[in-house]
Amino acid sequence: MSIPRLSLRIPAAALAVTGLLLTGCTGAADADRPTRASDAAEPPAGKDGATGLPASLTSQRLDWKPCEAPAGGERPGSAWRCASVNVPLDYARPSGETVPIALIRKEARDKGERIGSLLFNFGGPGGSGVDILPRAAQEYGTLNRRYDLVGFDPRGVGRSAGVVCRDDREQAAAERTDLTPDTAAEEAAFFQDGAAFGAGCARRSGKLIPHTTTSNTARDLDLVRHVLGDAKLNYFGISYGTQLGAAYAHLFPRNVGRTVFDAVVDPTADTTGHARNQTIGFQRALDNYLKSTGADPKAGTARIVRLLERLDRDPLPVGDRRLTDGLALTGIAVTLYSQSGWPMLTSALARAENGDGTELLALADSYNDRDPKGHYGTQSHSQRAISCADSSERPTLARAKALLPEFRRLSPVFGAFLVWDTAGWCADWPVKGERTDPDASAPGAGPILVVGTTGDPATPYEGAEKMAEELGKGVGVLVTNKGEGHGAYGSGACVTGTVDRYLLDGEVPAYGTTCS
């Protein structure tokens, strides 16, 4: 599928599109005074570490070396070092075949005040922490004083036995698939494309795809923690990274260190629920954008619908390519991830309405990881493989059609795309998914900061409320960021300072602290 599901939140310093700066911070009126997160380090349980894995895995020693340049990118600076940790392909057979987990690290500047490692996951699922963290590190400079900043590629991503499902030619052809089919022929082509994607994954990465679950990645994280020498996992999860962090906290509550969830996934939502949440979230962000231009949201939405309907009937030529309604919607959605992307949306829409789809197509390409030469990255392959390994749900064509009226009411722009996606995403997937929804309860874990932004399109604010509740009393600590965009850290002094004081000093804010 072309439009964003959860997607990445790459911090402002890593992108030209930056977040809105916010100021001001208030605690909930009835909340307790700030407390301090425990600094006590529990030793790993058992002779072979908390994972209980064979000594051949738990006794690994990391061989940190200068990093190679990512495909099409520049080599990280000399302060960065790369290594890998071997993890079981199948945790039911921990002495069997292994796969590598790629790591990148920038050591703490103040060795005397060093707390330990701080691991990051920027979302996706399928985002490469090895590639993203060096580009984002400026935003985490304050944390780098006392933490080693550590990024990783989860299993099935990038350098960690990355899943591959299609070549460039197949990916380009798939972009021509109508994502909101109107006829029986279009419906058949839509589901045929989904089945072909799954078959390609099975053909090229069949041994791996049954094991790309989030719970397995959480187990990998605990082995990485142990090999890094940290008694507890200090962790910063963004977007899908909050789902991964919750899985870790549920499996290893005693090993949870200072942990932050930002742009939080609703742990109570099923496949339809996630689609409904994003339909509401993207329309809310679009309405806020339209209000900022002085337009009436209802009239502005209708204008965009007319453009998409026109592109559905007659895609715009852009060189030797065509801007379809699906690609246009992807370009629109990308700009809603940050308020600073709104001027781009104004320009791209105006040009498309005048017959020039160049800007919307370029925005879609940036999300779809397509370079100017027509080469595609594999983040979307990993995203789908992880999602379909996680979820056992396989919504049907009939279910999607039944939901169409509701979703179109929620968002005339995004509703149809997202409801069709529920049925097409894992259509005829070659592997049975793990479960319907994950368990995010983490009794016994230390406090986890759960930061939600009120205008977040991809992971709406309500998900943060649900996550804080599901983690359990005394574990989930809700922090509200009143603003726009996907992710709060780095968007203003209040929310960034609140997170920094927790991670650096162990100061837990009052539940319900609000920044605006």
C-alpha positions as CSV (number, residue, x, y, z in Angstrom):
1,M,0.0,0.0,0.0
2,S,1.2,3.5,-0.7
3,I,-0.2,5.7,2.1
4,P,1.4,5.8,5.6
5,R,0.3,3.4,8.3
6,L,2.4,4.2,11.4
7,S,5.5,5.5,9.7
8,L,8.6,7.1,11.1
9,R,9.1,10.2,13.2
10,I,12.5,11.4,12.2
11,P,13.4,14.3,14.6
12,A,13.5,17.8,13.3
13,A,17.3,18.0,13.2
14,A,17.3,15.2,10.7
15,L,14.9,16.7,8.2
16,A,14.3,19.9,6.4
17,V,10.7,19.6,7.7
18,T,10.9,20.6,11.4
19,G,8.4,20.6,14.2
20,L,6.5,23.4,15.8
21,L,8.3,25.0,18.7
22,L,6.2,24.9,21.9
23,T,6.7,26.6,25.2
24,G,5.1,26.4,28.6
25,C,4.5,23.5,31.0
26,T,1.9,22.7,33.6
27,G,1.2,19.8,35.8
28,A,-2.2,18.3,36.5
29,A,-3.9,20.1,39.4
30,D,-4.5,16.9,41.4
31,A,-1.2,15.2,40.6
32,D,1.5,14.3,43.1
33,R,4.8,16.1,43.3
34,P,7.6,14.8,41.0
35,T,9.4,11.7,42.2
36,R,12.6,10.1,41.2
37,A,13.0,7.1,38.9
38,S,15.0,4.3,40.6
39,D,18.7,4.4,39.9
40,A,19.2,0.9,41.4
41,A,20.4,-1.6,38.8
42,E,19.1,-5.2,39.0
43,P,21.7,-7.7,38.0
44,P,20.8,-10.0,35.1
45,A,18.9,-13.0,36.4
46,G,20.5,-16.4,36.0
47,K,24.1,-17.4,35.1
48,D,23.6,-16.7,31.4
49,G,21.8,-13.4,31.8
50,A,18.1,-12.3,31.9
51,T,17.4,-14.0,28.6
52,G,18.3,-17.5,29.7
53,L,19.9,-18.1,26.3
54,P,23.0,-20.2,25.6
55,A,26.3,-18.8,26.7
56,S,27.4,-18.7,23.0
57,L,24.9,-15.8,22.7
58,T,25.1,-14.1,26.0
59,S,28.9,-14.0,26.1
60,Q,29.2,-12.2,22.8
61,R,31.7,-9.3,22.8
62,L,31.0,-6.4,20.5
63,D,33.6,-5.5,17.9
64,W,33.0,-1.8,17.3
65,K,34.4,-0.6,14.0
66,P,34.0,2.5,11.8
67,C,30.6,2.5,10.0
68,E,30.0,2.0,6.4
69,A,27.9,4.5,4.4
70,P,24.3,3.6,3.9
71,A,23.0,3.0,0.4
72,G,22.9,6.4,-1.4
73,G,24.1,8.2,1.8
74,E,27.2,9.4,3.6
75,R,29.3,7.6,6.1
76,P,28.5,8.7,9.7
77,G,31.2,10.8,11.4
78,S,34.2,9.4,13.1
79,A,32.4,9.5,16.5
80,W,30.1,6.7,15.4
81,R,31.0,3.0,15.6
82,C,29.1,0.0,14.3
83,A,28.8,-3.6,15.4
84,S,26.4,-6.5,15.4
85,V,24.9,-9.0,17.8
86,N,23.8,-12.5,16.8
87,V,20.2,-13.4,18.0
88,P,18.2,-16.6,17.5
89,L,16.2,-16.8,14.3
90,D,13.7,-18.8,16.3
91,Y,13.5,-18.3,20.1
92,A,11.9,-21.7,20.4
93,R,15.2,-23.1,19.2
94,P,17.7,-20.7,20.8
95,S,20.7,-22.9,20.0
96,G,19.8,-23.0,16.3
97,E,20.4,-20.6,13.4
98,T,21.1,-17.0,14.2
99,V,20.6,-13.6,12.5
100,P,22.6,-10.4,13.0
101,I,21.2,-7.3,14.7
102,A,23.1,-4.3,13.4
103,L,24.0,-1.6,16.0
104,I,25.5,1.9,15.8
105,R,26.8,3.9,18.8
106,K,28.0,7.3,19.8
107,E,29.6,7.1,23.3
108,A,28.6,9.5,26.1
109,R,30.7,12.7,26.2
110,D,30.9,12.8,30.0
111,K,32.4,9.4,30.9
112,G,32.4,10.2,34.6
113,E,28.7,10.9,34.7
114,R,27.7,8.1,32.2
115,I,24.4,6.5,32.9
116,G,24.6,3.7,30.3
117,S,23.2,3.1,26.8
118,L,20.0,4.7,25.5
119,L,18.5,2.6,22.7
120,F,16.2,4.3,20.0
121,N,13.6,3.0,17.7
122,F,12.2,5.6,15.4
123,G,9.2,3.7,14.2
124,G,7.9,2.3,11.0
125,P,7.8,-0.6,11.6
126,G,10.8,-1.0,9.5
127,G,12.8,2.1,10.1
128,S,16.6,1.7,10.2
129,G,18.0,3.1,13.4
130,V,21.5,2.6,12.1
131,D,20.8,5.0,9.3
132,I,18.5,7.4,11.1
133,L,20.2,8.0,14.5
134,P,23.4,9.7,13.1
135,R,21.1,12.1,11.2
136,A,19.0,12.7,14.2
137,A,21.7,12.8,16.9
138,Q,22.0,16.6,17.1
139,E,18.5,16.6,18.6
140,Y,19.6,14.3,21.3
141,G,22.9,16.1,22.1
142,T,21.8,16.9,25.7
143,L,21.2,13.2,26.3
144,N,24.5,12.2,24.7
145,R,26.3,13.9,27.5
146,R,25.5,11.0,29.9
147,Y,24.2,8.3,27.6
148,D,25.8,6.3,24.8
149,L,23.3,6.8,21.9
150,V,22.6,3.4,20.4
151,G,20.5,2.8,17.2
152,F,19.7,-0.6,15.8
153,D,18.0,-2.2,12.8
154,P,15.3,-4.6,14.1
155,R,15.2,-8.1,12.7
156,G,14.0,-8.0,9.1
157,V,15.2,-4.4,8.6
158,G,18.1,-3.0,6.7
159,R,21.4,-4.6,7.8
160,S,19.6,-7.0,10.2
161,A,18.7,-9.6,7.6
162,G,16.4,-7.1,5.9
163,V,13.3,-8.5,4.3
164,V,13.1,-8.1,0.5
165,C,9.8,-8.7,-1.4
166,R,10.0,-6.8,-4.7
167,D,12.5,-5.3,-7.1
168,D,12.4,-1.8,-8.4
169,R,10.4,-2.7,-11.5
170,E,7.7,-4.6,-9.5
171,Q,7.5,-1.7,-7.0
172,A,7.0,0.9,-9.8
173,A,4.3,-1.3,-11.4
174,A,2.5,-1.6,-8.0
175,E,2.2,2.1,-7.7
176,R,-0.2,2.0,-10.6
177,T,-2.6,-0.1,-8.6
178,D,-5.9,1.7,-7.7
179,L,-5.9,1.8,-3.8
180,T,-9.7,2.6,-3.7
181,P,-11.1,0.2,-6.3
182,D,-14.4,1.1,-7.8
183,T,-15.0,-1.9,-10.1
184,A,-14.7,-5.6,-9.9
185,A,-11.7,-5.5,-12.1
186,E,-10.0,-2.9,-9.9
187,E,-10.9,-5.0,-6.8
188,A,-9.3,-8.1,-8.4
189,A,-6.1,-6.1,-9.3
190,F,-5.9,-4.6,-5.8
191,F,-6.0,-8.0,-4.0
192,Q,-3.8,-9.6,-6.7
193,D,-1.2,-7.0,-5.9
194,G,-1.4,-7.8,-2.1
195,A,-1.0,-11.5,-2.8
196,A,1.9,-10.9,-5.1
197,F,3.7,-8.9,-2.5
198,G,3.3,-11.7,0.1
199,A,4.4,-14.3,-2.5
200,G,7.5,-12.1,-3.2
201,C,8.4,-12.0,0.5
202,A,8.0,-15.8,0.8
203,R,10.2,-16.3,-2.3
204,R,13.0,-14.0,-1.3
205,S,12.8,-14.0,2.5
206,G,10.7,-17.0,3.4
207,K,12.9,-18.3,6.2
208,L,12.7,-15.0,8.1
209,I,9.2,-13.7,7.7
210,P,7.6,-16.1,10.3
211,H,10.0,-14.6,12.9
212,T,9.7,-10.9,12.3
213,T,7.3,-10.3,15.1
214,T,7.5,-7.4,17.5
215,S,7.7,-9.8,20.4
216,N,10.8,-11.4,18.9
217,T,12.4,-8.0,18.4
218,A,11.7,-7.3,22.1
219,R,13.6,-10.5,23.0
220,D,16.4,-9.3,20.7
221,L,16.4,-6.0,22.6
222,D,17.0,-7.8,25.9
223,L,19.9,-9.8,24.5
224,V,21.4,-6.5,23.1
225,R,20.9,-4.9,26.5
226,H,22.8,-7.7,28.1
227,V,25.6,-7.7,25.6
228,L,26.0,-4.0,25.9
229,G,26.5,-4.5,29.6
230,D,23.4,-2.6,30.8
231,A,21.5,-4.1,33.8
232,K,18.4,-2.3,32.6
233,L,17.2,-1.2,29.2
234,N,17.1,2.6,28.8
235,Y,14.9,3.2,25.8
236,F,13.4,5.9,23.6
237,G,10.6,4.6,21.3
238,I,8.7,6.7,18.8
239,S,5.6,5.7,16.9
240,Y,5.8,2.0,16.3
241,G,8.8,2.1,18.7
242,T,6.2,2.6,21.4
243,Q,4.6,-0.7,20.5
244,L,7.9,-2.4,20.6
245,G,8.7,-0.8,23.9
246,A,5.4,-1.9,25.4
247,A,6.1,-5.5,24.2
248,Y,9.5,-5.3,25.9
249,A,8.0,-3.9,29.2
250,H,5.4,-6.7,29.2
251,L,8.0,-9.5,28.6
252,F,10.8,-8.1,30.8
253,P,9.3,-5.7,33.4
254,R,12.2,-6.1,35.8
255,N,14.6,-5.0,33.1
256,V,12.8,-1.7,32.2
257,G,15.1,1.3,32.9
258,R,14.3,4.9,32.0
259,T,11.9,4.6,29.1
260,V,10.1,7.2,27.0
261,F,7.2,6.5,24.5
262,D,6.6,9.4,22.1
263,A,3.9,9.5,19.4
264,V,2.1,6.5,21.0
265,V,0.4,3.6,19.3
266,D,-3.0,2.6,20.8
267,P,-2.3,-0.9,22.3
268,T,-6.1,-1.7,22.5
269,A,-6.8,-1.2,18.8
270,D,-7.2,-4.0,16.3
271,T,-6.6,-3.7,12.6
272,T,-9.8,-1.8,12.0
273,G,-9.3,0.3,15.1
274,H,-5.8,1.4,14.0
275,A,-7.3,2.4,10.6
276,R,-10.1,4.3,12.3
277,N,-7.7,6.1,14.6
278,Q,-5.5,7.2,11.6
279,T,-8.6,8.2,9.6
280,I,-9.6,10.5,12.5
281,G,-6.0,11.7,13.1
282,F,-5.2,12.6,9.6
283,Q,-8.5,14.4,9.0
284,R,-8.0,16.3,12.3
285,A,-4.6,17.4,11.2
286,L,-5.9,18.3,7.7
287,D,-8.7,20.4,9.3
288,N,-6.1,22.2,11.5
289,Y,-4.0,22.9,8.4
290,L,-7.0,24.2,6.5
291,K,-8.0,26.5,9.4
292,S,-4.4,27.9,9.4
293,T,-4.9,29.0,5.8
294,G,-8.2,30.7,6.6
295,A,-10.2,28.1,4.7
296,D,-13.3,26.4,6.0
297,P,-12.3,22.8,6.8
298,K,-15.4,21.3,5.1
299,A,-14.9,23.4,2.0
300,G,-11.2,22.7,1.9
301,T,-11.7,19.0,2.3
302,A,-14.2,19.0,-0.6
303,R,-11.7,20.8,-2.7
304,I,-9.1,18.1,-2.1
305,V,-11.6,15.3,-2.7
306,R,-12.4,16.8,-6.1
307,L,-8.7,16.8,-6.9
308,L,-8.3,13.1,-5.9
309,E,-11.4,12.1,-7.8
310,R,-10.0,13.8,-10.9
311,L,-6.7,12.0,-10.5
312,D,-8.5,8.7,-10.0
313,R,-10.2,9.2,-13.4
314,D,-7.2,10.7,-15.1
315,P,-3.7,10.6,-13.4
316,L,-1.4,13.6,-14.2
317,P,1.6,12.9,-16.3
318,V,4.9,13.8,-14.6
319,G,7.7,13.1,-17.0
320,D,7.4,9.4,-17.8
321,R,5.4,8.7,-14.7
322,R,1.9,9.5,-13.6
323,L,0.5,11.1,-10.4
324,T,-2.3,8.8,-9.3
325,D,-4.8,9.6,-6.5
326,G,-3.0,7.1,-4.3
327,L,0.4,8.8,-4.8
328,A,-1.2,12.2,-4.3
329,L,-2.8,11.1,-1.0
330,T,0.6,9.9,0.1
331,G,2.1,13.3,-0.7
332,I,-0.7,15.1,1.2
333,A,-0.3,12.8,4.3
334,V,3.5,13.3,4.4
335,T,3.1,17.1,4.9
336,L,0.8,16.6,7.9
337,Y,3.5,14.9,9.9
338,S,4.8,18.3,10.9
339,Q,3.3,21.7,10.9
340,S,6.3,23.1,9.1
341,G,5.2,20.8,6.2
342,W,2.0,22.8,5.7
343,P,3.5,25.4,3.3
344,M,4.6,22.6,1.1
345,L,1.1,21.2,1.0
346,T,-0.3,24.6,0.0
347,S,2.1,24.8,-2.9
348,A,1.8,21.2,-4.0
349,L,-2.0,21.3,-4.0
350,A,-2.1,24.6,-6.0
351,R,0.2,23.2,-8.6
352,A,-1.6,19.9,-8.9
353,E,-4.9,21.7,-9.4
354,N,-3.2,23.6,-12.2
355,G,-2.1,20.4,-13.9
356,D,1.4,20.1,-12.4
357,G,1.8,17.0,-10.1
358,T,5.6,17.4,-9.7
359,E,5.5,18.5,-6.0
360,L,3.0,15.9,-4.8
361,L,4.8,13.1,-6.6
362,A,8.1,14.2,-5.0
363,L,6.5,14.2,-1.6
364,A,5.2,10.7,-2.2
365,D,8.6,9.5,-3.4
366,S,10.2,10.8,-0.2
367,Y,7.8,8.7,1.8
368,N,8.1,5.7,-0.5
369,D,11.9,5.8,-0.3
370,R,12.3,6.2,-4.1
371,D,15.4,8.0,-5.3
372,P,15.6,10.1,-8.5
373,K,17.0,7.2,-10.4
374,G,14.0,5.0,-9.6
375,H,15.6,2.8,-7.0
376,Y,13.4,2.0,-4.0
377,G,14.4,1.2,-0.4
378,T,13.0,-1.8,1.4
379,Q,11.5,-0.1,4.5
380,S,8.0,-0.7,3.2
381,H,8.8,-4.4,2.7
382,S,10.0,-4.7,6.4
383,Q,6.9,-2.7,7.6
384,R,4.5,-5.1,6.0
385,A,6.4,-8.2,7.0
386,I,6.5,-7.1,10.6
387,S,2.8,-6.0,10.7
388,C,1.5,-9.2,9.1
389,A,3.7,-11.4,11.3
390,D,2.3,-9.6,14.4
391,S,-1.4,-9.6,13.6
392,S,-3.5,-12.7,13.0
393,E,-6.4,-10.6,11.6
394,R,-7.2,-10.9,7.9
395,P,-10.1,-8.6,7.2
396,T,-12.2,-9.6,4.2
397,L,-13.3,-7.7,1.1
398,A,-16.9,-7.8,2.5
399,R,-15.7,-6.3,5.8
400,A,-13.9,-3.4,4.1
401,K,-17.0,-2.6,2.0
402,A,-19.2,-2.7,5.0
403,L,-17.0,-0.1,6.7
404,L,-16.7,2.3,3.8
405,P,-19.7,4.5,4.7
406,E,-18.4,5.0,8.3
407,F,-14.9,5.8,7.2
408,R,-15.9,8.2,4.5
409,R,-18.0,10.1,7.1
410,L,-14.9,10.2,9.3
411,S,-12.7,11.5,6.5
412,P,-13.8,12.1,2.9
413,V,-10.1,12.4,2.0
414,F,-8.4,9.5,3.9
415,G,-11.3,7.2,4.9
416,A,-11.6,5.0,1.8
417,F,-7.9,4.5,1.4
418,L,-7.4,3.4,5.0
419,V,-10.4,1.1,5.1
420,W,-9.4,-0.7,1.9
421,D,-5.9,-1.0,3.4
422,T,-7.3,-3.1,6.2
423,A,-8.2,-5.8,3.8
424,G,-5.4,-5.5,1.3
425,W,-2.4,-5.1,3.6
426,C,-2.0,-8.7,4.6
427,A,-4.1,-10.3,1.8
428,D,-3.1,-13.9,1.2
429,W,-0.1,-13.4,3.5
430,P,2.0,-16.6,3.5
431,V,2.4,-16.7,7.3
432,K,-0.2,-16.8,10.1
433,G,0.1,-13.8,12.3
434,E,0.9,-14.1,16.0
435,R,-2.1,-12.5,17.7
436,T,-5.1,-10.1,17.4
437,D,-3.7,-7.5,19.8
438,P,-0.7,-7.3,22.1
439,D,-0.7,-7.2,25.8
440,A,0.9,-3.9,27.1
441,S,0.5,-4.5,30.8
442,A,3.8,-4.3,32.6
443,P,3.3,-4.9,36.4
444,G,6.5,-4.4,38.3
445,A,8.1,-2.1,35.7
446,G,9.4,1.3,36.6
447,P,7.7,4.5,35.4
448,I,7.5,4.9,31.7
449,L,6.8,8.4,30.2
450,V,4.0,8.3,27.7
451,V,4.0,11.4,25.6
452,G,1.1,12.2,23.3
453,T,0.6,15.2,20.9
454,T,-3.0,16.4,20.5
455,G,-2.6,17.1,16.8
456,D,-0.7,13.9,15.9
457,P,-2.1,12.5,12.6
458,A,-0.5,9.0,12.5
459,T,-0.8,8.1,16.2
460,P,-3.6,10.2,17.6
461,Y,-3.4,11.5,21.1
462,E,-6.0,9.1,22.4
463,G,-3.6,6.3,21.9
464,A,-1.3,7.8,24.6
465,E,-4.1,7.8,27.1
466,K,-4.8,4.1,26.3
467,M,-1.2,3.2,26.6
468,A,-0.7,4.8,29.9
469,E,-3.8,3.0,31.2
470,E,-2.7,-0.4,29.8
471,L,0.8,-0.2,31.2
472,G,-0.7,-0.1,34.6
473,K,-0.9,2.2,37.6
474,G,2.5,3.5,38.7
475,V,4.0,2.5,35.3
476,G,2.4,4.6,32.6
477,V,3.0,8.4,33.2
478,L,0.9,10.5,30.7
479,V,2.5,13.7,29.4
480,T,0.3,15.8,27.0
481,N,1.9,18.0,24.3
482,K,-0.6,20.5,22.9
483,G,0.5,20.9,19.3
484,E,0.8,19.5,15.9
485,G,2.9,16.8,14.4
486,H,4.0,13.2,14.8
487,G,6.2,13.2,17.8
488,A,6.8,15.7,20.6
489,Y,10.5,15.6,21.6
490,G,12.5,18.5,20.2
491,S,9.3,20.5,19.4
492,G,9.6,22.8,22.4
493,A,11.3,23.6,25.7
494,C,8.6,22.2,28.0
495,V,8.1,18.7,26.6
496,T,11.8,18.3,25.7
497,G,12.9,19.5,29.2
498,T,10.4,17.2,30.9
499,V,11.8,14.2,29.0
500,D,15.4,15.3,29.6
501,R,14.9,15.7,33.4
502,Y,13.4,12.2,33.5
503,L,16.1,10.5,31.4
504,L,19.1,12.4,32.9
505,D,18.0,12.9,36.5
506,G,15.3,10.3,37.1
507,E,12.7,13.0,37.8
508,V,9.3,11.6,37.0
509,P,6.8,14.3,36.1
510,A,3.3,14.4,37.6
511,Y,0.8,12.2,35.7
512,G,-1.1,14.5,33.3
513,T,1.7,17.1,32.9
514,T,0.7,19.3,30.0
515,C,2.9,21.3,27.6
516,S,1.6,23.9,25.3
